[in-house]
Amino acid sequence: MSLPALMDVVEIREPGGPDVLVAGHRPVPVPGPHEVLIAVRAAGVNRPDVFQRMGRYAPPPGASDLPGLEVAGDVVACGRDVVRWRVGDRVCALLAGGGYAAYAVAPEGQCLPQPAALSPVEAAAIPETFFTVWSNVVERGRLAPGETLLVHGGSSGIGTTAIQVAAHRGATVFATAGTPDKCAACEALGATRAVNYRNDDFVTVIREATGGRGVDVILDMVGGDYVARNLSLLAEDGRLVQIAVLQGAKATVDASLVMRRRLTFTGSTLRPRSIEEKARLAAALEREVWPLLSAGTIRPQVFATWPLAQAAQAHAVMESSAHIGKLVLTV
């Protein structure tokens, strides 16, 4: 296949606000032995992209300095040792960077087939959130059928994914969100109760809703003073899983509470993990979640799309938190 020498990209001119995202041109990347080159149809926008733009989340060594952690598109070239994929395959892929571009390279094992029921825009909204939710809710949080899960930020891309995955795995799901519309969206996706944290104390409401027992797993991206409140709400043997710290990385923890109630406080980040670990997560998702996505039983919630060159507008919406679900750039 004949490929252009240059491609359209969106670069970060300097650390700052959305206006530092600027259109540019770069050479089309060449896939390594175990990589594929994807002609990008759509790229997801995620909170880590915002942090990178602000200078607070540097790419890992060897990754592209372009933002963008997930794409969907067509395979247009394969490295010499690629086994599974062929030119013409439609895939979505988890990246360590480089998604805001017309072409992107991805390790073979971090690619998954575009689910049959979904458009490229929807497929581009899958990898970052579904890899994160599976890793943290199912694996680290060990959520089991019949247990209860609280998802903070339930209307976010992560939140809307976690609600659907947990509900379809037989869990009772609670969520927090900041407006009545967002709470209604969480409940429509499968949450038993969504609490408007601006009006109500989520600890009190959910403790009452569980008859005083509390919840088995909490997925939190807030941090700060939420940590102590989350721990107080966990049932015995409960697990708090931290995936971001939007309100601060430091907190005061009552260690005696952790010991008395046999609690687990854990967390993770996705981007720095090894290619092998991400490939393992991809295989688990394809086995357990892809049938649901392919049937349309669960699907990513896309709030809005913008052309690639208008990435700054998408970032402004992301920072406003006005959205429900995912934001996507189209190429």
N, C-alpha and C positions, 0 to 999 in steps of 0.2 A: 504494500500500500504506500502510495506517495504521500509524504507528510510535509507540512510547511517547515521552514527553518525557524520561524519565530511564531510565538503565540501571544494572545492577549492574557494579561494577568492583572491582579490588583495587589499592589505593594504597600508596605507601611513606610511612608516617607521618613518619619521620625516618631518617637513616642508622643502620644497625645490623644485628642478626641477623634470622633469619626471622620473629620475632614482630613486627617493625615493618611487616609486610605486613598490611593491614587492609581489610576489606570496606567499600565505600562506594557512593555513587550520584553519577552525573554526567549532564549532558545528553547525549543521543544526538548524536554528531557529524554535521555536514552535509558531504557530499562536495563537493570543489572541482570545477572544470570537467573536469579529467582524472582524477578519482578515482571509486571506487565505494565504497558503504557495504555492509559485510558483516555479516550476522547470524551471529555467531561460534558455531560448534558445538564447536570445540576450539582450544586455543592451546598451542604448544610452550613448554617451559621450557628456557632455555639459560644457560650460564655467564655471559654478559654481563648477564643479568637479575640474577644474584647480585651482580656487581660494581656494577651500578647501585644495588641495594638498600643496599650497603655505602657508597655515596657515592664510588665510585672510577671510575664510567663514566657521565658525564653524557650525556643525550640531545643529539643535534645540534640546532642552532637550528631552531625551527619544528616539532620533533617533539613528540608527546605525552610528558608526564612519567610516564605509566603504563608499567610494564614490559611486555615482550612483543614479540617480534620476528617472530613467525610465527603465522598462524591458518589455519583452514579453516572454510568455512561457505557461506552462500547470499547472493548479491547481492540486496539489497533496495532499492537506489536507485543511480542513476547520475548523474554530473555531466553537464552539458549537452554537453560535447565528447567524451564517451566513445564510442568506435567499436565496440569488440569485444564488450563484455559487455552482457547484458540481465538484467533482474530475473528471478530464479529460477535463474540459472546457479550451479552449484556450483564453487567455486574454493578454491585455497589461495594465500596471499599472503605476501610478504616485507614487513615493516613496519620503520620506524625507531623504533617505540614504539607503545604503546597496545593491545597484544594481550590484556592481562588485563582483558577487558571483554566485555559481551554484544554490543556492536557496535564495529566498527573501520573506519576509512577506509584505503584503500590506493590508490596510483597505479595506473592502468589497466595499465601495462606491467609492474608487479611482481606481477600476478596470473597464475595458471596454472590450467588446468582440473583439477579433482580427478581423479586417475587412476582409471580404471574399476575396477581390481582392488583399490582401497584404500578403507578406511573414512574418515570425516572425522577420526577420531583419528590414523590413520596419515598422512593428508594434511597434518595440522597439524604433523607431525614432519619434514616435508620441507624447507621453504624455506631456513631459516637454514643447515642443514648442507649441503644440496646446492649452494646458491649458493656457499658457502665452499669446498667441496671442488673444484667445477668451476673456480672462479677461481684457486685456489692450486695444485692438483695438475696440472690439465690445461693451464691457460693460463700461469701464472707458472712452474710446475715443468716444463712442456713434457714431461710423461711420455708416452712413446711405447710402442706395442706391442713386447714383447720386452725392455723395460727392467725394472729392479727399483726397488721403492718400499718405504721403511720408514715406517710410521705409528706415531708415539708416541701413547699413550693410545688404543690400538686398540679398547678396549671402550666408549669414549665415543660420543656421538651423531655427532660428526665422524669418529671413528675407524671406526665400523661402516659409515658411508657411504663413506669413502675406500677401505676394503678392497673393498667390493662394486664400486664404480665402476671402480677400477683393475684388479681381476681380470677384469671383463667387457670391459675395453679391451685385454686381452692382456698385462698386466704380471704379473711375479712379485712378490708382496707379502709383506713381513715386518711384524711388529707387536710392540709392547711392551705389557704389561699387568701388573697387580699381584697377581693371584691365579691359581691353576690353572684355576678356572672361567672367568675372563675370557679367559685364553689359549685355552682350548678353544673359547669362543664366537668368537674372532677366526679361528681355523682353520676352524671350521664355516662361516664367511661367505666363506672363500676365501683366507685367509692361508696361505702355505706353511709358515711357522714363526712362532709367537708366543713371545716371550721374557719370562719372569717377571723383571722388573727388580729385584725385591726379593731374588732368589736368585742371579741370574746377571748378568754384565757383557754388556750387549747388543752392545757393540762387538766383543768377542772372539767371541761366539757367531755373530753375523751375518757377520763377516769370515771365519770358518771355513766357514760355510754357503755363502758365495759364492766359495770357493776363493782367498780373499785379495784379490779384486777390489774388494769394497765394493759400495755401492748407487748407483744413478743419481740418485734423488730421495729426500729425507727431508722429511716433513711433521711439524713440531714445534710443540707448544703448551706446552712446559716452560720453555725458555730457561735462564738461569743457566749452570751448568757443563755442561749438555747441549750448548751451542753448540760448544765446542771438541771434545767427543767426537763430535758429529755430523760436523763438518768432517773429522775424522780418518778417518771411516768412508766418506766419499764416494769413489766411483770418479773417475777422470779425467773432467773436464768435468761433474762432478756438480753438483746444485742442492739447496741447503738452503732450505726455505721455512718462515718463522716466522709463525705465526698467533696466538700468545699467549705470555705470559711468566709462567707460574704460579709459577716459582721464581726470578724476578728478571729485570729488563730489561737488566742489565749483564753483560758477559762479556769474557774475554780471548781475542782471536783472533790466531792465527799467520798474519800476512799473507803470509809467504813460502810457507806451505803452499797458501794460496789461489792464489797466482801459479803455483807449480810445477805444480799439478794442474788449473789453469784452472777453478777452482770458482766457482760463483755463489751468493751469499748474499742472499736476497731475502725478502719477506714482504708482508703487507697486512692491512688491516682492512676489514670489509664495511659496517658501519653508516654511516660518514660519506660513502660514495660517492654520486655524483649519481644522481638518478632515471633519467637517460638511461643511465648505466652499468649500473645494476641491471636496467633493461629489456633491455639487450643480453645480459646474462647469462641472463635469463629465456628469451629467444629461443633461445639456445644450448642451454639445458637442455631446452626443449620439443622441439627438433630431435634432440638426441643421446641424452637420457636418458629422456624421457617415454615413448617406446615400450617401454623396459624396465620402467618402473614400471607402465604400463598393462597389461602382460602379466603382471605379478607376478614377473618374472624377478629383479629386485632390489626390495627394499622396506625402508622404515625400520624399525628395531628398537625397538619401544615396550616399555619396562620396566614402567611403571605409570602409572595415571591417578588424578587427584583432581578433585573438583568445584572450580570456580573459587575459591570462598570458602576452600578449604583449600590455597591456594598456599603458605602457610608450610610445610606438611608436605612439599610437593614440593621446596622450597628446602633443607630440612634433609637430605633424601635426596641432593640434588645435592651439597651440601657434604660429605657423608659419603663420596662416591665409591663407594657400595655398588651402584650401578646398572650395568646393561649396556645401552647404547643410550639411548633418549630417554625423557623424562618429559613428560607431557601433562596439561593442565587441560581439563576438559569443562564446557560451558556448557549 
